[in-house]
Structure formats: structure tokens, C-alpha cells
Amino acid sequence: MPSLVKLYAEFKDRGFVVVAIDIKEQKGLVKRYVEKEKLFLPVLLDKDGKVAYTYGVRSHPDHFLINREGEFIGKTVGARDWISAKNRDLIRYLVAQDEKE
């Protein structure tokens, strides 16, 4: 999560959004975790698991790339170092493509 928060901070001014989705946990528990870990990004509480079901989440963490039109453009499963040069280059490329349109 820390590298995802850093990635969000780097690209949010260019329209890049990260939404963390917490599945079937209590709001108070999630709020305490978000505050403790200083997760400065939007968090969706998926109380009944409908969002996870809709996207076919089978493991944690799953990461989905969705463009501004709401179209699914990619998915990764498992932990990632989102602030690595390779991943930052990917996001930089995707944001630039989106800005051209």
C-alpha cells in the first residue's frame, strides 16, 4: 500500500485516481487502519462484496486499471512495487495516452 499511495500522490494532479476497496470489513476498523497507515487516497467500503464479485476478485490484493471512460484496460494480481521505475513509466504512458484523447 505505501508504494500505491506514493504513486497516487505523484500522478493525481494528472487525473490518475487510486481507489482502495475494502471488502466486508467494519467501517471503524477500516477507518483506524487508514488513519494509522496514513493512506491518503479514496477508500470504498464494499460491505456486501458486490464490487469484488463484479470484478471477479479471487485474491488480495488485486489491482485493476480502468480508463476515464470506465473501460477495463488491465489487471494485476498480488503485491507490486508501484513506485518502481517500470510501473511509474507504465502509469506515465497511460496517463499521457488519456490526455491525448
Biopython code that builds the backbone (N, CA, C, O; Angstrom):
import numpy as np
from Bio.PDB.StructureBuilder import StructureBuilder

atoms = [
    (1, "MET", "N", (0.814, -1.212, 0.000)),
    (1, "MET", "CA", (0.000, 0.000, 0.000)),
    (1, "MET", "C", (0.850, 1.267, 0.000)),
    (1, "MET", "O", (0.478, 2.232, -0.667)),
    (2, "PRO", "N", (1.968, 1.310, 0.711)),
    (2, "PRO", "CA", (2.731, 2.561, 0.705)),
    (2, "PRO", "C", (3.171, 2.998, -0.697)),
    (2, "PRO", "O", (3.123, 4.186, -1.016)),
    (3, "SER", "N", (3.594, 2.056, -1.527)),
    (3, "SER", "CA", (4.028, 2.455, -2.872)),
    (3, "SER", "C", (2.839, 2.903, -3.721)),
    (3, "SER", "O", (2.993, 3.769, -4.583)),
    (4, "LEU", "N", (1.664, 2.334, -3.492)),
    (4, "LEU", "CA", (0.461, 2.752, -4.214)),
    (4, "LEU", "C", (0.053, 4.165, -3.802)),
    (4, "LEU", "O", (-0.379, 4.958, -4.638)),
    (5, "VAL", "N", (0.189, 4.473, -2.531)),
    (5, "VAL", "CA", (-0.102, 5.824, -2.037)),
    (5, "VAL", "C", (0.864, 6.826, -2.666)),
    (5, "VAL", "O", (0.453, 7.919, -3.058)),
    (6, "LYS", "N", (2.143, 6.464, -2.767)),
    (6, "LYS", "CA", (3.136, 7.349, -3.389)),
    (6, "LYS", "C", (2.840, 7.548, -4.874)),
    (6, "LYS", "O", (2.971, 8.655, -5.395)),
    (7, "LEU", "N", (2.444, 6.480, -5.546)),
    (7, "LEU", "CA", (2.099, 6.581, -6.966)),
    (7, "LEU", "C", (0.908, 7.516, -7.161)),
    (7, "LEU", "O", (0.916, 8.364, -8.053)),
    (8, "TYR", "N", (-0.102, 7.358, -6.333)),
    (8, "TYR", "CA", (-1.281, 8.225, -6.389)),
    (8, "TYR", "C", (-0.884, 9.682, -6.174)),
    (8, "TYR", "O", (-1.339, 10.562, -6.904)),
    (9, "ALA", "N", (-0.043, 9.942, -5.182)),
    (9, "ALA", "CA", (0.390, 11.311, -4.891)),
    (9, "ALA", "C", (1.131, 11.915, -6.075)),
    (9, "ALA", "O", (0.991, 13.105, -6.359)),
    (10, "GLU", "N", (1.913, 11.102, -6.760)),
    (10, "GLU", "CA", (2.694, 11.593, -7.894)),
    (10, "GLU", "C", (1.825, 11.947, -9.102)),
    (10, "GLU", "O", (2.117, 12.914, -9.805)),
    (11, "PHE", "N", (0.768, 11.180, -9.352)),
    (11, "PHE", "CA", (0.007, 11.342, -10.592)),
    (11, "PHE", "C", (-1.404, 11.902, -10.427)),
    (11, "PHE", "O", (-2.088, 12.115, -11.428)),
    (12, "LYS", "N", (-1.859, 12.147, -9.205)),
    (12, "LYS", "CA", (-3.252, 12.562, -9.012)),
    (12, "LYS", "C", (-3.567, 13.890, -9.688)),
    (12, "LYS", "O", (-4.706, 14.099, -10.104)),
    (13, "ASP", "N", (-2.605, 14.788, -9.811)),
    (13, "ASP", "CA", (-2.855, 16.067, -10.464)),
    (13, "ASP", "C", (-3.014, 15.941, -11.974)),
    (13, "ASP", "O", (-3.383, 16.904, -12.646)),
    (14, "ARG", "N", (-2.737, 14.760, -12.504)),
    (14, "ARG", "CA", (-2.902, 14.500, -13.941)),
    (14, "ARG", "C", (-4.140, 13.653, -14.219)),
    (14, "ARG", "O", (-4.302, 13.121, -15.317)),
    (15, "GLY", "N", (-5.007, 13.531, -13.225)),
    (15, "GLY", "CA", (-6.249, 12.797, -13.414)),
    (15, "GLY", "C", (-6.177, 11.330, -13.059)),
    (15, "GLY", "O", (-7.141, 10.596, -13.276)),
    (16, "PHE", "N", (-5.054, 10.884, -12.516)),
    (16, "PHE", "CA", (-4.890, 9.486, -12.119)),
    (16, "PHE", "C", (-5.506, 9.305, -10.735)),
    (16, "PHE", "O", (-5.217, 10.068, -9.814)),
    (17, "VAL", "N", (-6.345, 8.305, -10.599)),
    (17, "VAL", "CA", (-7.029, 8.071, -9.331)),
    (17, "VAL", "C", (-6.770, 6.645, -8.871)),
    (17, "VAL", "O", (-6.804, 5.703, -9.664)),
    (18, "VAL", "N", (-6.514, 6.506, -7.598)),
    (18, "VAL", "CA", (-6.413, 5.195, -6.962)),
    (18, "VAL", "C", (-7.557, 5.106, -5.971)),
    (18, "VAL", "O", (-7.753, 6.006, -5.155)),
    (19, "VAL", "N", (-8.307, 4.025, -6.042)),
    (19, "VAL", "CA", (-9.373, 3.781, -5.081)),
    (19, "VAL", "C", (-9.084, 2.441, -4.415)),
    (19, "VAL", "O", (-9.064, 1.400, -5.072)),
    (20, "ALA", "N", (-8.863, 2.479, -3.120)),
    (20, "ALA", "CA", (-8.691, 1.244, -2.362)),
    (20, "ALA", "C", (-10.083, 0.713, -2.038)),
    (20, "ALA", "O", (-10.971, 1.475, -1.655)),
    (21, "ILE", "N", (-10.267, -0.577, -2.191)),
    (21, "ILE", "CA", (-11.569, -1.178, -1.887)),
    (21, "ILE", "C", (-11.377, -2.191, -0.770)),
    (21, "ILE", "O", (-10.608, -3.144, -0.895)),
    (22, "ASP", "N", (-12.086, -1.966, 0.316)),
    (22, "ASP", "CA", (-12.037, -2.878, 1.446)),
    (22, "ASP", "C", (-13.287, -3.758, 1.398)),
    (22, "ASP", "O", (-14.409, -3.260, 1.308)),
    (23, "ILE", "N", (-13.078, -5.050, 1.458)),
    (23, "ILE", "CA", (-14.172, -6.000, 1.262)),
    (23, "ILE", "C", (-14.632, -6.590, 2.596)),
    (23, "ILE", "O", (-13.866, -7.227, 3.320)),
    (24, "LYS", "N", (-15.902, -6.356, 2.890)),
    (24, "LYS", "CA", (-16.600, -6.980, 4.020)),
    (24, "LYS", "C", (-15.957, -6.771, 5.384)),
    (24, "LYS", "O", (-15.876, -7.705, 6.182)),
    (25, "GLU", "N", (-15.497, -5.545, 5.658)),
    (25, "GLU", "CA", (-14.985, -5.245, 6.992)),
    (25, "GLU", "C", (-15.759, -4.062, 7.560)),
    (25, "GLU", "O", (-16.402, -3.314, 6.824)),
    (26, "GLN", "N", (-15.688, -3.907, 8.859)),
    (26, "GLN", "CA", (-16.418, -2.846, 9.530)),
    (26, "GLN", "C", (-15.767, -1.492, 9.289)),
    (26, "GLN", "O", (-14.543, -1.375, 9.232)),
    (27, "LYS", "N", (-16.608, -0.473, 9.150)),
    (27, "LYS", "CA", (-16.154, 0.875, 8.853)),
    (27, "LYS", "C", (-15.131, 1.371, 9.875)),
    (27, "LYS", "O", (-14.105, 1.931, 9.489)),
    (28, "GLY", "N", (-15.387, 1.177, 11.164)),
    (28, "GLY", "CA", (-14.472, 1.641, 12.204)),
    (28, "GLY", "C", (-13.096, 1.023, 12.096)),
    (28, "GLY", "O", (-12.091, 1.711, 12.272)),
    (29, "LEU", "N", (-13.038, -0.267, 11.807)),
    (29, "LEU", "CA", (-11.778, -0.973, 11.648)),
    (29, "LEU", "C", (-10.989, -0.406, 10.463)),
    (29, "LEU", "O", (-9.787, -0.158, 10.555)),
    (30, "VAL", "N", (-11.695, -0.212, 9.363)),
    (30, "VAL", "CA", (-11.052, 0.321, 8.158)),
    (30, "VAL", "C", (-10.568, 1.748, 8.407)),
    (30, "VAL", "O", (-9.459, 2.107, 8.013)),
    (31, "LYS", "N", (-11.390, 2.553, 9.053)),
    (31, "LYS", "CA", (-11.019, 3.942, 9.338)),
    (31, "LYS", "C", (-9.750, 4.002, 10.186)),
    (31, "LYS", "O", (-8.854, 4.798, 9.906)),
    (32, "ARG", "N", (-9.672, 3.180, 11.201)),
    (32, "ARG", "CA", (-8.477, 3.159, 12.052)),
    (32, "ARG", "C", (-7.235, 2.752, 11.256)),
    (32, "ARG", "O", (-6.165, 3.335, 11.425)),
    (33, "TYR", "N", (-7.384, 1.754, 10.393)),
    (33, "TYR", "CA", (-6.262, 1.304, 9.569)),
    (33, "TYR", "C", (-5.797, 2.414, 8.625)),
    (33, "TYR", "O", (-4.599, 2.673, 8.505)),
    (34, "VAL", "N", (-6.740, 3.059, 7.964)),
    (34, "VAL", "CA", (-6.418, 4.134, 7.016)),
    (34, "VAL", "C", (-5.678, 5.264, 7.730)),
    (34, "VAL", "O", (-4.692, 5.790, 7.213)),
    (35, "GLU", "N", (-6.152, 5.631, 8.908)),
    (35, "GLU", "CA", (-5.502, 6.701, 9.673)),
    (35, "GLU", "C", (-4.112, 6.284, 10.163)),
    (35, "GLU", "O", (-3.157, 7.055, 10.074)),
    (36, "LYS", "N", (-4.012, 5.067, 10.675)),
    (36, "LYS", "CA", (-2.733, 4.572, 11.192)),
    (36, "LYS", "C", (-1.666, 4.508, 10.093)),
    (36, "LYS", "O", (-0.515, 4.892, 10.304)),
    (37, "GLU", "N", (-2.070, 4.017, 8.920)),
    (37, "GLU", "CA", (-1.129, 3.833, 7.811)),
    (37, "GLU", "C", (-0.984, 5.087, 6.938)),
    (37, "GLU", "O", (-0.196, 5.104, 5.992)),
    (38, "LYS", "N", (-1.754, 6.137, 7.266)),
    (38, "LYS", "CA", (-1.725, 7.396, 6.511)),
    (38, "LYS", "C", (-1.976, 7.157, 5.022)),
    (38, "LYS", "O", (-1.199, 7.587, 4.170)),
    (39, "LEU", "N", (-3.062, 6.472, 4.734)),
    (39, "LEU", "CA", (-3.442, 6.172, 3.354)),
    (39, "LEU", "C", (-4.257, 7.331, 2.796)),
    (39, "LEU", "O", (-5.484, 7.344, 2.885)),
    (40, "PHE", "N", (-3.563, 8.295, 2.226)),
    (40, "PHE", "CA", (-4.222, 9.480, 1.697)),
    (40, "PHE", "C", (-4.731, 9.221, 0.281)),
    (40, "PHE", "O", (-4.219, 9.766, -0.697)),
    (41, "LEU", "N", (-5.755, 8.374, 0.204)),
    (41, "LEU", "CA", (-6.414, 8.080, -1.065)),
    (41, "LEU", "C", (-7.839, 7.635, -0.756)),
    (41, "LEU", "O", (-8.141, 7.236, 0.369)),
    (42, "PRO", "N", (-8.718, 7.705, -1.765)),
    (42, "PRO", "CA", (-10.108, 7.300, -1.515)),
    (42, "PRO", "C", (-10.213, 5.812, -1.171)),
    (42, "PRO", "O", (-9.495, 4.981, -1.727)),
    (43, "VAL", "N", (-11.115, 5.497, -0.250)),
    (43, "VAL", "CA", (-11.346, 4.112, 0.161)),
    (43, "VAL", "C", (-12.837, 3.816, 0.041)),
    (43, "VAL", "O", (-13.667, 4.541, 0.590)),
    (44, "LEU", "N", (-13.170, 2.755, -0.675)),
    (44, "LEU", "CA", (-14.546, 2.303, -0.828)),
    (44, "LEU", "C", (-14.768, 1.120, 0.098)),
    (44, "LEU", "O", (-13.979, 0.175, 0.107)),
    (45, "LEU", "N", (-15.840, 1.170, 0.874)),
    (45, "LEU", "CA", (-16.210, 0.040, 1.710)),
    (45, "LEU", "C", (-17.189, -0.832, 0.939)),
    (45, "LEU", "O", (-18.332, -0.437, 0.710)),
    (46, "ASP", "N", (-16.747, -2.004, 0.544)),
    (46, "ASP", "CA", (-17.588, -2.960, -0.173)),
    (46, "ASP", "C", (-18.209, -3.881, 0.885)),
    (46, "ASP", "O", (-17.763, -5.011, 1.081)),
    (47, "LYS", "N", (-19.238, -3.376, 1.557)),
    (47, "LYS", "CA", (-19.819, -4.062, 2.721)),
    (47, "LYS", "C", (-20.307, -5.471, 2.440)),
    (47, "LYS", "O", (-20.135, -6.372, 3.260)),
    (48, "ASP", "N", (-20.918, -5.657, 1.277)),
    (48, "ASP", "CA", (-21.509, -6.962, 0.976)),
    (48, "ASP", "C", (-20.730, -7.769, -0.065)),
    (48, "ASP", "O", (-21.139, -8.871, -0.428)),
    (49, "GLY", "N", (-19.619, -7.228, -0.541)),
    (49, "GLY", "CA", (-18.792, -7.954, -1.506)),
    (49, "GLY", "C", (-19.260, -7.859, -2.944)),
    (49, "GLY", "O", (-18.726, -8.563, -3.801)),
    (50, "LYS", "N", (-20.238, -7.014, -3.244)),
    (50, "LYS", "CA", (-20.758, -6.916, -4.620)),
    (50, "LYS", "C", (-19.723, -6.390, -5.605)),
    (50, "LYS", "O", (-19.645, -6.859, -6.740)),
    (51, "VAL", "N", (-18.932, -5.417, -5.172)),
    (51, "VAL", "CA", (-17.903, -4.870, -6.070)),
    (51, "VAL", "C", (-16.868, -5.951, -6.370)),
    (51, "VAL", "O", (-16.482, -6.142, -7.523)),
    (52, "ALA", "N", (-16.426, -6.650, -5.341)),
    (52, "ALA", "CA", (-15.454, -7.731, -5.530)),
    (52, "ALA", "C", (-16.004, -8.804, -6.460)),
    (52, "ALA", "O", (-15.287, -9.307, -7.325)),
    (53, "TYR", "N", (-17.257, -9.150, -6.285)),
    (53, "TYR", "CA", (-17.887, -10.153, -7.147)),
    (53, "TYR", "C", (-17.951, -9.662, -8.590)),
    (53, "TYR", "O", (-17.640, -10.406, -9.520)),
    (54, "THR", "N", (-18.353, -8.416, -8.770)),
    (54, "THR", "CA", (-18.482, -7.840, -10.119)),
    (54, "THR", "C", (-17.158, -7.888, -10.872)),
    (54, "THR", "O", (-17.131, -8.171, -12.069)),
    (55, "TYR", "N", (-16.064, -7.613, -10.173)),
    (55, "TYR", "CA", (-14.753, -7.591, -10.817)),
    (55, "TYR", "C", (-14.035, -8.938, -10.767)),
    (55, "TYR", "O", (-12.921, -9.059, -11.276)),
    (56, "GLY", "N", (-14.638, -9.923, -10.177)),
    (56, "GLY", "CA", (-14.033, -11.250, -10.146)),
    (56, "GLY", "C", (-12.807, -11.342, -9.260)),
    (56, "GLY", "O", (-11.858, -12.056, -9.583)),
    (57, "VAL", "N", (-12.818, -10.629, -8.147)),
    (57, "VAL", "CA", (-11.684, -10.669, -7.223)),
    (57, "VAL", "C", (-11.593, -12.065, -6.611)),
    (57, "VAL", "O", (-12.549, -12.573, -6.025)),
    (58, "ARG", "N", (-10.423, -12.662, -6.766)),
    (58, "ARG", "CA", (-10.210, -14.004, -6.242)),
    (58, "ARG", "C", (-9.093, -14.047, -5.196)),
    (58, "ARG", "O", (-8.992, -15.003, -4.427)),
    (59, "SER", "N", (-8.268, -13.019, -5.174)),
    (59, "SER", "CA", (-7.164, -12.966, -4.222)),
    (59, "SER", "C", (-6.938, -11.508, -3.823)),
    (59, "SER", "O", (-7.516, -10.589, -4.403)),
    (60, "HIS", "N", (-6.092, -11.327, -2.830)),
    (60, "HIS", "CA", (-5.808, -9.972, -2.359)),
    (60, "HIS", "C", (-4.303, -9.781, -2.303)),
    (60, "HIS", "O", (-3.613, -10.652, -1.775)),
    (61, "PRO", "N", (-3.769, -8.710, -2.809)),
    (61, "PRO", "CA", (-4.512, -7.654, -3.479)),
    (61, "PRO", "C", (-4.655, -7.916, -4.979)),
    (61, "PRO", "O", (-3.809, -8.565, -5.594)),
    (62, "ASP", "N", (-5.713, -7.411, -5.540)),
    (62, "ASP", "CA", (-5.918, -7.339, -6.990)),
    (62, "ASP", "C", (-5.872, -5.865, -7.355)),
    (62, "ASP", "O", (-6.325, -5.017, -6.585)),
    (63, "HIS", "N", (-5.327, -5.557, -8.524)),
    (63, "HIS", "CA", (-5.259, -4.173, -8.992)),
    (63, "HIS", "C", (-5.874, -4.116, -10.386)),
    (63, "HIS", "O", (-5.546, -4.925, -11.254)),
    (64, "PHE", "N", (-6.766, -3.157, -10.591)),
    (64, "PHE", "CA", (-7.449, -3.006, -11.869)),
    (64, "PHE", "C", (-7.125, -1.633, -12.450)),
    (64, "PHE", "O", (-7.128, -0.632, -11.732)),
    (65, "LEU", "N", (-6.849, -1.590, -13.734)),
    (65, "LEU", "CA", (-6.649, -0.324, -14.433)),
    (65, "LEU", "C", (-7.902, -0.060, -15.262)),
    (65, "LEU", "O", (-8.301, -0.871, -16.098)),
    (66, "ILE", "N", (-8.505, 1.088, -15.009)),
    (66, "ILE", "CA", (-9.747, 1.467, -15.681)),
    (66, "ILE", "C", (-9.555, 2.879, -16.211)),
    (66, "ILE", "O", (-9.142, 3.770, -15.470)),
    (67, "ASN", "N", (-9.854, 3.090, -17.493)),
    (67, "ASN", "CA", (-9.638, 4.418, -18.046)),
    (67, "ASN", "C", (-10.779, 5.367, -17.682)),
    (67, "ASN", "O", (-11.728, 4.986, -16.997)),
    (68, "ARG", "N", (-10.669, 6.599, -18.149)),
    (68, "ARG", "CA", (-11.658, 7.628, -17.791)),
    (68, "ARG", "C", (-13.059, 7.306, -18.290)),
    (68, "ARG", "O", (-14.047, 7.796, -17.742)),
    (69, "GLU", "N", (-13.143, 6.498, -19.312)),
    (69, "GLU", "CA", (-14.448, 6.101, -19.842)),
    (69, "GLU", "C", (-15.043, 4.922, -19.085)),
    (69, "GLU", "O", (-16.131, 4.450, -19.414)),
    (70, "GLY", "N", (-14.327, 4.452, -18.073)),
    (70, "GLY", "CA", (-14.804, 3.323, -17.287)),
    (70, "GLY", "C", (-14.507, 1.976, -17.912)),
    (70, "GLY", "O", (-15.056, 0.957, -17.493)),
    (71, "GLU", "N", (-13.637, 1.966, -18.919)),
    (71, "GLU", "CA", (-13.295, 0.721, -19.607)),
    (71, "GLU", "C", (-12.135, 0.028, -18.902)),
    (71, "GLU", "O", (-11.146, 0.664, -18.537)),
    (72, "PHE", "N", (-12.266, -1.266, -18.718)),
    (72, "PHE", "CA", (-11.242, -2.094, -18.102)),
    (72, "PHE", "C", (-10.080, -2.222, -19.077)),
    (72, "PHE", "O", (-10.274, -2.647, -20.215)),
    (73, "ILE", "N", (-8.860, -1.855, -18.640)),
    (73, "ILE", "CA", (-7.712, -1.948, -19.550)),
    (73, "ILE", "C", (-6.591, -2.838, -19.020)),
    (73, "ILE", "O", (-5.618, -3.091, -19.731)),
    (74, "GLY", "N", (-6.714, -3.319, -17.778)),
    (74, "GLY", "CA", (-5.683, -4.206, -17.277)),
    (74, "GLY", "C", (-5.908, -4.619, -15.836)),
    (74, "GLY", "O", (-6.678, -4.000, -15.101)),
    (75, "LYS", "N", (-5.211, -5.691, -15.447)),
    (75, "LYS", "CA", (-5.336, -6.218, -14.090)),
    (75, "LYS", "C", (-4.018, -6.860, -13.683)),
    (75, "LYS", "O", (-3.345, -7.490, -14.499)),
    (76, "THR", "N", (-3.656, -6.693, -12.415)),
    (76, "THR", "CA", (-2.530, -7.430, -11.844)),
    (76, "THR", "C", (-2.999, -8.082, -10.560)),
    (76, "THR", "O", (-3.882, -7.568, -9.874)),
    (77, "VAL", "N", (-2.409, -9.202, -10.247)),
    (77, "VAL", "CA", (-2.749, -9.931, -9.034)),
    (77, "VAL", "C", (-1.505, -10.000, -8.165)),
    (77, "VAL", "O", (-0.417, -10.312, -8.650)),
    (78, "GLY", "N", (-1.664, -9.709, -6.891)),
    (78, "GLY", "CA", (-0.547, -9.791, -5.956)),
    (78, "GLY", "C", (0.094, -8.450, -5.693)),
    (78, "GLY", "O", (-0.197, -7.455, -6.357)),
    (79, "ALA", "N", (0.965, -8.445, -4.721)),
    (79, "ALA", "CA", (1.643, -7.219, -4.325)),
    (79, "ALA", "C", (2.580, -6.740, -5.431)),
    (79, "ALA", "O", (3.180, -7.541, -6.148)),
    (80, "ARG", "N", (2.692, -5.430, -5.552)),
    (80, "ARG", "CA", (3.568, -4.804, -6.541)),
    (80, "ARG", "C", (4.285, -3.630, -5.906)),
    (80, "ARG", "O", (3.783, -3.004, -4.972)),
    (81, "ASP", "N", (5.469, -3.339, -6.429)),
    (81, "ASP", "CA", (6.160, -2.117, -6.051)),
    (81, "ASP", "C", (5.735, -1.048, -7.058)),
    (81, "ASP", "O", (6.373, -0.867, -8.095)),
    (82, "TRP", "N", (4.660, -0.351, -6.742)),
    (82, "TRP", "CA", (4.066, 0.592, -7.692)),
    (82, "TRP", "C", (4.930, 1.807, -7.946)),
    (82, "TRP", "O", (4.722, 2.504, -8.939)),
    (83, "ILE", "N", (5.875, 2.082, -7.100)),
    (83, "ILE", "CA", (6.710, 3.261, -7.292)),
    (83, "ILE", "C", (7.997, 2.928, -8.069)),
    (83, "ILE", "O", (8.834, 3.804, -8.288)),
    (84, "SER", "N", (8.150, 1.661, -8.484)),
    (84, "SER", "CA", (9.327, 1.280, -9.278)),
    (84, "SER", "C", (9.309, 2.045, -10.604)),
    (84, "SER", "O", (8.256, 2.481, -11.070)),
    (85, "ALA", "N", (10.476, 2.195, -11.190)),
    (85, "ALA", "CA", (10.590, 2.927, -12.459)),
    (85, "ALA", "C", (9.695, 2.299, -13.537)),
    (85, "ALA", "O", (9.041, 3.017, -14.294)),
    (86, "LYS", "N", (9.666, 0.993, -13.606)),
    (86, "LYS", "CA", (8.869, 0.285, -14.611)),
    (86, "LYS", "C", (7.375, 0.602, -14.457)),
    (86, "LYS", "O", (6.699, 0.914, -15.438)),
    (87, "ASN", "N", (6.875, 0.522, -13.241)),
    (87, "ASN", "CA", (5.452, 0.777, -13.024)),
    (87, "ASN", "C", (5.103, 2.252, -13.179)),
    (87, "ASN", "O", (4.038, 2.588, -13.697)),
    (88, "ARG", "N", (5.995, 3.135, -12.731)),
    (88, "ARG", "CA", (5.757, 4.567, -12.927)),
    (88, "ARG", "C", (5.752, 4.907, -14.408)),
    (88, "ARG", "O", (4.954, 5.735, -14.848)),
    (89, "ASP", "N", (6.639, 4.277, -15.190)),
    (89, "ASP", "CA", (6.644, 4.503, -16.642)),
    (89, "ASP", "C", (5.324, 4.044, -17.270)),
    (89, "ASP", "O", (4.791, 4.708, -18.159)),
    (90, "LEU", "N", (4.803, 2.915, -16.806)),
    (90, "LEU", "CA", (3.524, 2.422, -17.311)),
    (90, "LEU", "C", (2.413, 3.425, -17.038)),
    (90, "LEU", "O", (1.641, 3.756, -17.938)),
    (91, "ILE", "N", (2.325, 3.907, -15.812)),
    (91, "ILE", "CA", (1.274, 4.865, -15.459)),
    (91, "ILE", "C", (1.481, 6.172, -16.213)),
    (91, "ILE", "O", (0.515, 6.764, -16.695)),
    (92, "ARG", "N", (2.711, 6.626, -16.320)),
    (92, "ARG", "CA", (3.009, 7.844, -17.082)),
    (92, "ARG", "C", (2.522, 7.693, -18.527)),
    (92, "ARG", "O", (1.906, 8.609, -19.072)),
    (93, "TYR", "N", (2.794, 6.549, -19.141)),
    (93, "TYR", "CA", (2.350, 6.278, -20.514)),
    (93, "TYR", "C", (0.821, 6.283, -20.613)),
    (93, "TYR", "O", (0.257, 6.916, -21.505)),
    (94, "LEU", "N", (0.157, 5.582, -19.702)),
    (94, "LEU", "CA", (-1.308, 5.501, -19.748)),
    (94, "LEU", "C", (-1.957, 6.862, -19.533)),
    (94, "LEU", "O", (-2.939, 7.191, -20.198)),
    (95, "VAL", "N", (-1.424, 7.648, -18.620)),
    (95, "VAL", "CA", (-1.961, 8.978, -18.378)),
    (95, "VAL", "C", (-1.760, 9.858, -19.613)),
    (95, "VAL", "O", (-2.659, 10.608, -19.995)),
    (96, "ALA", "N", (-0.598, 9.769, -20.229)),
    (96, "ALA", "CA", (-0.326, 10.560, -21.442)),
    (96, "ALA", "C", (-1.276, 10.171, -22.565)),
    (96, "ALA", "O", (-1.757, 11.043, -23.290)),
    (97, "GLN", "N", (-1.558, 8.881, -22.726)),
    (97, "GLN", "CA", (-2.486, 8.429, -23.761)),
    (97, "GLN", "C", (-3.871, 9.003, -23.515)),
    (97, "GLN", "O", (-4.552, 9.439, -24.443)),
    (98, "ASP", "N", (-4.276, 8.998, -22.262)),
    (98, "ASP", "CA", (-5.583, 9.508, -21.884)),
    (98, "ASP", "C", (-5.679, 11.017, -22.102)),
    (98, "ASP", "O", (-6.739, 11.530, -22.463)),
    (99, "GLU", "N", (-4.573, 11.725, -21.882)),
    (99, "GLU", "CA", (-4.558, 13.179, -22.061)),
    (99, "GLU", "C", (-4.654, 13.555, -23.530)),
    (99, "GLU", "O", (-5.151, 14.634, -23.851)),
    (100, "LYS", "N", (-4.190, 12.692, -24.434)),
    (100, "LYS", "CA", (-4.241, 12.961, -25.886)),
    (100, "LYS", "C", (-5.678, 12.955, -26.406)),
    (100, "LYS", "O", (-6.006, 13.650, -27.367)),
    (101, "GLU", "N", (-6.515, 12.170, -25.765)),
    (101, "GLU", "CA", (-7.893, 11.988, -26.268)),
    (101, "GLU", "C", (-8.783, 13.141, -25.959)),
    (101, "GLU", "O", (-9.960, 13.127, -26.319)),
]
sb = StructureBuilder()
sb.init_structure("model")
sb.init_model(0)
sb.init_chain("A")
sb.init_seg("    ")
for serial, (resi, resn, name, xyz) in enumerate(atoms, 1):
    if name == "N":
        sb.init_residue(resn, " ", resi, " ")
    sb.init_atom(name, np.array(xyz, "f"), 0.0, 1.0, " ", f" {name:<3s}", serial, name[0])
structure = sb.get_structure()
